[in-house]
Amino acid sequence: MSDQAAEPVAPVADLPSGEPIPPPSAAAALEPITSIDEKKSQPSPAALIKALHASDAFLARLNKCLSTPTGIDTVLLLLCYTSKFSASILGVLSRSILQRSLREWLAVIAGSVPQGATTAVVVDSKTAAAVAPAAARALVHAKRLNALSTLLSEARTMTRLWALVGMYFWGKGILAKTAAVWRAKRNPSSLSASDKEQLPTATETTISLVQFSLCVALQVLENGAYLSSKGVLGWQPARIGKAYLWSARFWAAYVGIEIGRLLALEPKEKRKDDSWRGSLAKNLAWAPLTVHWSSEKGLVSEMVVGLLGSIPGLVQMRELWASTA
């Protein structure tokens, strides 16, 4: 989810995209200026081939990103929250413009009505589109982006139905490490010094077991609530709502423990790594969201949800993209 670079050219300025604008050649500088019709620029074969190579390289990396379940979820995560955030921005701006334009329009109508007379004005979507067409179109796009975000969120929930299978092997690995620690305590001479250094501490083992238990609990609740909402299971609506709330609360607990682990237990030399910074940034962004979803009434707006959710998406997409180079 390798680009071929052209020979560097000394730029005289930068395009808005950040690409340098190459300087004109000496021959081009001496050419007389002719009419626009005579000087229509045509893309050269070399430029077309370069564009095709760039597109091919981009699609090849995107295909690698989408070749694993984790990669697919990362792409869906990024698109889900960036579309939600974009929809919120468009919605706020378009509604503000529509309200201001309608007030001005109504003021004009009120001024044209004879004194003492009354008139009825019906304001519907057609009226809004006529008064502020750009704002009305932006509001339509906002609704479509919201629909896209909802669809992608449900797609991610559906793919997580199989997460318990992966958690089984996660728990199996934790139990194996716990057994190794227990054996080392009972018979310290059975392990070399290097093997002892690689074993997790009792604190790390306890944290891993607690986080594993929280993840299993939240996934069981989310799966049950989602399948019941689709009629596959028979949970009642009240139970479905409680299951989603407690699933989010278990997730909030997991995130809180992970932030504490990253800040307290990770070695200081590791904090210089991009992976550590990325993990901390993702969990700091998820923390207020999990608390928001843990509350029955919610705490933040949809715009904040989209903004905070976009941070883990961008961090994970950056890591995923770098891994496909």
ZAMARGU-4260 file (C-alpha; in steps of 0.2 Angstrom, whole numbers, plus 5000, padded with zeros to 4 digits):
<rodrens>
0) 5000/5000/5000 | 5053/5009/4967 | 5050/5025/4960 | 5062/5030/4946 | 5069/5047/4948
5) 5074/5058/4934 | 5090/5068/4933 | 5090/5082/4945 | 5086/5099/4937 | 5090/5115/4946
10) 5073/5123/4950 | 5069/5141/4948 | 5053/5139/4959 | 5042/5125/4966 | 5025/5120/4961
15) 5011/5119/4974 | 5014/5100/4974 | 5032/5102/4979 | 5039/5097/4962 | 5052/5109/4955
20) 5049/5119/4940 | 5064/5116/4928 | 5072/5132/4921 | 5069/5135/4902 | 5083/5130/4890
25) 5094/5143/4882 | 5086/5139/4865 | 5069/5142/4872 | 5074/5158/4880 | 5079/5165/4863
30) 5064/5159/4854 | 5052/5173/4849 | 5035/5172/4857 | 5022/5166/4845 | 5003/5164/4846
35) 4996/5152/4859 | 4988/5141/4845 | 5005/5138/4837 | 5014/5134/4853 | 5002/5121/4861
40) 5013/5110/4871 | 5011/5091/4868 | 5017/5078/4880 | 5033/5070/4874 | 5034/5051/4872
45) 5048/5051/4886 | 5036/5060/4898 | 5022/5048/4894 | 5033/5033/4897 | 5039/5041/4914
50) 5021/5044/4919 | 5017/5026/4915 | 5032/5019/4925 | 5027/5030/4940 | 5009/5024/4939
55) 5015/5006/4938 | 5027/5008/4953 | 5013/5016/4963 | 5000/5002/4959 | 5013/4989/4963
60) 5017/4996/4980 | 4998/4998/4983 | 4995/4980/4978 | 5008/4975/4991 | 4999/4985/5004
65) 4983/4976/5000 | 4990/4959/5000 | 4989/4955/5018 | 4974/4957/5030 | 4984/4970/5041
70) 4987/4980/5025 | 4969/4980/5020 | 4964/4986/5037 | 4977/5000/5037 | 4970/5006/5020
75) 4952/5005/5026 | 4957/5014/5043 | 4965/5028/5034 | 4951/5031/5021 | 4937/5028/5035
80) 4943/5042/5046 | 4949/5054/5033 | 4933/5053/5024 | 4924/5056/5041 | 4934/5071/5045
85) 4932/5078/5027 | 4914/5076/5028 | 4913/5085/5045 | 4923/5100/5038 | 4912/5101/5022
90) 4896/5100/5032 | 4901/5113/5044 | 4907/5125/5030 | 4892/5122/5019 | 4879/5124/5032
95) 4887/5140/5038 | 4887/5147/5020 | 4869/5141/5017 | 4863/5149/5033 | 4871/5166/5029
100) 4865/5166/5011 | 4847/5161/5016 | 4847/5175/5028 | 4852/5188/5015 | 4840/5180/5003
105) 4825/5182/5015 | 4830/5199/5020 | 4829/5204/5001 | 4812/5196/5000 | 4806/5204/5016
110) 4811/5221/5009 | 4801/5218/4993 | 4785/5214/5002 | 4773/5229/5005 | 4771/5235/5022
115) 4757/5227/5032 | 4756/5212/5020 | 4761/5194/5024 | 4769/5181/5013 | 4774/5163/5016
120) 4791/5157/5010 | 4796/5139/5009 | 4814/5135/5010 | 4818/5117/5004 | 4833/5109/4996
125) 4829/5117/4978 | 4829/5134/4986 | 4845/5131/4995 | 4853/5125/4979 | 4847/5140/4970
130) 4853/5152/4983 | 4870/5145/4986 | 4874/5131/4973 | 4892/5128/4978 | 4887/5126/4997
135) 4873/5114/4992 | 4884/5103/4982 | 4897/5103/4996 | 4883/5097/5008 | 4879/5083/4996
140) 4898/5078/4995 | 4898/5078/5014 | 4884/5066/5015 | 4892/5054/5003 | 4909/5055/5012
145) 4899/5051/5028 | 4891/5036/5019 | 4908/5030/5013 | 4915/5032/5031 | 4901/5021/5038
150) 4903/5008/5025 | 4922/5007/5028 | 4919/5006/5047 | 4907/4991/5044 | 4919/4983/5033
155) 4933/4984/5046 | 4921/4977/5059 | 4917/4962/5048 | 4935/4958/5045 | 4938/4958/5063
160) 4926/4944/5065 | 4941/4932/5062 | 4953/4941/5075 | 4950/4928/5088 | 4959/4916/5078
165) 4975/4927/5078 | 4972/4930/5097 | 4973/4912/5100 | 4991/4911/5093 | 4995/4927/5102
170) 4989/4919/5119 | 4998/4903/5115 | 5015/4913/5113 | 5012/4922/5129 | 5009/4906/5138
175) 5025/4899/5131 | 5035/4914/5137 | 5026/4912/5154 | 5031/4894/5155 | 5049/4898/5150
180) 5050/4911/5164 | 5043/4899/5177 | 5055/4885/5172 | 5070/4897/5173 | 5065/4902/5191
185) 5064/4884/5196 | 5080/4879/5187 | 5091/4894/5184 | 5106/4884/5178 | 5096/4877/5163
190) 5097/4893/5153 | 5112/4903/5147 | 5115/4921/5152 | 5109/4927/5135 | 5093/4916/5136
195) 5089/4924/5153 | 5091/4941/5146 | 5079/4938/5132 | 5065/4931/5144 | 5052/4944/5149
200) 5051/4950/5166 | 5037/4946/5178 | 5029/4963/5175 | 5030/4962/5156 | 5022/4945/5157
205) 5008/4951/5168 | 5005/4966/5157 | 5004/4954/5142 | 4992/4943/5150 | 4980/4957/5155
210) 4981/4965/5138 | 4977/4948/5130 | 4962/4946/5141 | 4956/4963/5137 | 4957/4961/5119
215) 4948/4944/5119 | 4934/4951/5129 | 4932/4966/5118 | 4932/4956/5102 | 4920/4943/5109
220) 4908/4957/5114 | 4910/4966/5097 | 4908/4950/5087 | 4892/4946/5097 | 4885/4964/5095
225) 4888/4965/5077 | 4881/4948/5072 | 4866/4951/5083 | 4863/4968/5074 | 4863/4958/5058
230) 4851/4945/5064 | 4864/4931/5065 | 4863/4930/5084 | 4848/4934/5095 | 4854/4947/5107
235) 4841/4961/5111 | 4845/4979/5106 | 4848/4984/5124 | 4861/4970/5126 | 4869/4975/5109
240) 4871/4993/5115 | 4879/4987/5132 | 4891/4975/5123 | 4897/4989/5112 | 4900/5000/5127
245) 4909/4987/5137 | 4919/4982/5121 | 4925/5001/5120 | 4929/5001/5139 | 4940/4986/5137
250) 4949/4994/5123 | 4951/5010/5133 | 4959/5000/5147 | 4971/4991/5134 | 4976/5008/5127
255) 4979/5015/5144 | 4990/5001/5149 | 4999/5001/5132 | 5003/5020/5135 | 5010/5016/5152
260) 5020/5002/5146 | 5028/5013/5132 | 5032/5027/5144 | 5038/5017/5159 | 5045/5000/5153
265) 5052/5003/5136 | 5071/5007/5137 | 5076/5025/5134 | 5087/5020/5119 | 5071/5013/5110
270) 5062/5030/5112 | 5072/5037/5098 | 5065/5024/5086 | 5051/5029/5074 | 5042/5013/5079
275) 5041/5019/5097 | 5036/5036/5093 | 5023/5029/5080 | 5016/5017/5093 | 5014/5031/5106
280) 5006/5043/5094 | 4993/5030/5089 | 4989/5026/5106 | 4988/5044/5112 | 4976/5047/5098
285) 4965/5032/5102 | 4964/5036/5120 | 4951/5050/5120 | 4941/5040/5106 | 4940/5025/5116
290) 4934/5035/5131 | 4922/5044/5120 | 4915/5027/5113 | 4914/5021/5131 | 4902/5034/5136
295) 4883/5032/5132 | 4882/5050/5127 | 4899/5053/5119 | 4911/5066/5123 | 4918/5074/5106
300) 4910/5079/5090 | 4911/5069/5074 | 4924/5081/5067 | 4936/5077/5082 | 4933/5058/5080
305) 4938/5060/5061 | 4953/5070/5066 | 4960/5059/5080 | 4956/5043/5070 | 4966/5049/5055
310) 4982/5050/5066 | 4983/5031/5068 | 4978/5029/5050 | 4992/5040/5044 | 5005/5033/5055
315) 5001/5015/5050 | 5000/5019/5032 | 5017/5028/5032 | 5024/5012/5040 | 5015/5001/5028
320) 5021/5011/5013 | 5039/5011/5019 | 5039/4992/5021 | 5034/4990/5003 | 5048/5000/4995
</rodrens>
